[in-house]
Amino acid sequence: MSDPCIEIVQNGQWWLSPLAIFVSACIGAGVAICAILNQHAIARRRATLDMIVASEGDGPFQRNLAVFKSESKCSRSMRRIAESESASELATQRQVDSFLNHYELIAIAIEKKILDKEFYKLWMRGAYVEDYIKAAPYINELQGMPNGGQTFINFQLLAREWMTSAEKQAATEAEKAE
C-alpha cells in the first residue's frame, strides 16, 4: 500500500491541497468582511434610533423646540432673531441656535456615516425639512453676517437635498417674504 501524499505528488496534483486551503481562507475572509459590514450598519441604525429616542425625551431639547416653534409662528420675523440685543432676545436666540445645532449635528453625523441616513430620513424627513423652511430666513441672515458664512451649512445642505420641488419653492418664498 502506497502513501497517498506520494501518489498525489507523483501524479502532478500536489497543488490541490494548497489551493483548497487558499480557497477556504478566501471564503472565510469574505464571510468575516460581510459580518463586519453588517454589524457596522446595525450599529449605525441603532445609534440613529438611540439619538431619536433620546432627543424626543430630552427636556432641554423639547424646551428649545417649543421656543423655535413659537418664534417661527409669531409675527416677529425669524430673521430678526439674528439681530437680538436685549437679554431676553439673546436667550431666545441661544435656544433657537441650540435647537438648530441639533439638526446641524445630525447632518454632520450622517455625512461622517455615524448615523444611518436612510433610517433617519424615513423617520424624520418631514420635520427636518419643515423646520429648515421655517429657519431658512434666520439661517440666511446669520450666513450674511461677518464670520457667519458656514453657519448651519450642513443642516441647510441636507435639508435641501431631501426637499421636494414644492418644498424648495416654499423655502425660497419664505426667504423672500421676510
C-alpha positions in Angstrom: 0.0 0.0 0.0 1.4 3.3 -1.0 1.3 6.7 0.8 -1.4 9.0 -0.6 0.8 12.0 -0.4 3.5 10.4 -2.6 0.8 9.4 -5.1 -0.5 13.0 -5.3 3.0 14.3 -5.9 3.8 11.6 -8.5 0.5 12.3 -10.3 1.3 16.0 -10.5 -1.6 17.1 -8.4 0.5 18.5 -5.5 -1.2 21.9 -5.8 -4.7 20.7 -4.9 -4.1 20.9 -1.1 -2.7 24.4 -1.1 -5.4 25.5 -3.4 -8.1 24.1 -1.2 -6.6 25.9 1.8 -6.4 29.2 -0.1 -10.0 28.9 -1.3 -11.2 28.1 2.2 -9.2 31.1 3.6 -10.7 33.4 0.9 -14.3 32.2 1.7 -13.7 32.7 5.4 -12.3 36.2 4.8 -15.3 37.1 2.7 -17.7 35.9 5.3 -15.9 37.8 8.0 -15.9 41.0 6.0 -19.6 40.7 5.3 -20.3 40.1 9.0 -18.2 43.2 9.9 -20.0 45.4 7.4 -23.4 44.1 8.6 -22.5 44.8 12.2 -21.4 48.3 11.3 -24.7 49.0 9.5 -26.7 47.6 12.5 -24.6 49.8 14.9 -25.3 52.9 12.8 -29.1 52.2 12.7 -29.0 51.6 16.5 -27.1 54.9 17.1 -29.7 56.7 14.9 -32.6 55.2 16.8 -30.9 56.0 20.2 -30.4 59.6 19.1 -34.0 60.0 18.0 -35.4 58.5 21.2 -33.0 60.5 23.4 -33.9 63.8 21.8 -37.6 63.2 22.0 -37.3 62.6 25.7 -34.7 65.3 26.4 -36.2 68.2 28.5 -33.8 71.0 27.2 -34.3 69.8 23.6 -38.1 69.9 24.0 -37.9 73.5 25.5 -35.7 74.6 22.6 -38.1 73.0 20.2 -41.0 74.8 21.8 -39.2 78.2 21.6 -38.3 77.6 17.9 -41.9 76.6 17.1 -43.2 79.7 18.9 -40.7 82.1 17.2 -41.4 80.6 13.8 -45.2 81.1 14.2 -45.2 84.6 15.7 -45.4 87.8 13.7 -41.9 88.7 14.5 -39.5 87.7 11.8 -37.2 84.8 12.2 -34.6 87.0 10.5 -34.8 89.5 13.4 -33.7 86.9 15.9 -30.2 87.2 14.4 -30.2 90.9 15.4 -31.0 90.3 19.1 -29.8 92.8 21.5 -31.8 92.6 24.8 -31.1 89.8 27.3 -34.4 88.1 26.6 -33.9 88.2 22.9 -30.4 86.8 23.3 -31.8 84.0 25.4 -34.3 83.2 22.7 -31.6 83.3 20.1 -29.5 80.9 22.2 -32.4 78.5 22.4 -33.1 78.7 18.7 -29.4 78.1 18.0 -29.4 75.1 20.3 -32.3 73.6 18.5 -30.8 74.2 15.1 -27.4 72.9 16.3 -29.2 69.6 16.9 -30.0 69.4 13.2 -26.5 70.5 12.3 -25.1 67.7 14.4 -27.4 65.2 12.7 -26.3 66.3 9.3 -22.6 66.0 10.2 -23.1 62.6 11.8 -24.9 61.4 8.6 -22.1 62.8 6.4 -19.5 61.0 8.5 -21.6 57.8 8.4 -22.1 57.8 12.2 -25.8 57.9 11.8 -27.8 56.0 9.2 -29.1 58.5 6.5 -31.9 56.4 5.1 -33.3 55.4 8.5 -33.2 59.0 9.8 -34.8 60.2 6.6 -37.6 57.7 6.8 -38.4 58.7 10.3 -37.7 62.5 10.4 -37.5 63.9 6.8 -40.8 65.8 7.1 -39.9 67.6 10.4 -36.3 68.1 9.3 -37.3 69.9 6.0 -40.2 71.7 7.6 -38.0 73.1 10.4 -35.4 74.1 7.8 -38.0 76.0 5.8 -39.1 77.9 8.9 -35.5 78.6 9.9 -34.2 79.5 6.4 -34.6 83.3 6.8 -32.7 83.2 10.1 -30.0 81.0 8.7 -29.6 83.2 5.7 -29.3 86.2 7.9 -26.7 84.6 10.0 -24.8 83.4 6.9 -24.7 87.0 5.6 -23.1 88.3 8.8 -19.3 88.7 9.1 -17.9 85.2 10.1 -21.3 83.6 9.6 -20.9 82.1 6.1 -20.9 78.5 7.2 -23.4 78.7 10.0 -25.8 75.7 9.9 -24.4 74.9 6.4 -24.6 71.1 6.9 -28.2 71.3 8.1 -29.0 73.5 5.1 -27.4 71.2 2.5 -29.0 68.0 3.9 -32.5 69.7 4.1 -32.2 71.0 0.6 -31.1 67.5 -0.6 -34.2 66.0 0.9 -36.7 68.7 -0.3 -39.3 68.1 -3.0 -39.6 70.8 -5.6 -42.7 72.2 -3.9 -40.7 72.4 -0.6 -37.8 74.1 -2.4 -40.3 76.7 -3.7 -41.8 77.2 -0.2 -38.3 77.7 1.2 -37.5 80.3 -1.5 -40.8 82.1 -0.8 -40.1 82.1 3.0 -36.7 83.6 2.4 -38.1 86.4 0.3 -41.2 87.1 2.5 -39.2 88.2 5.4 
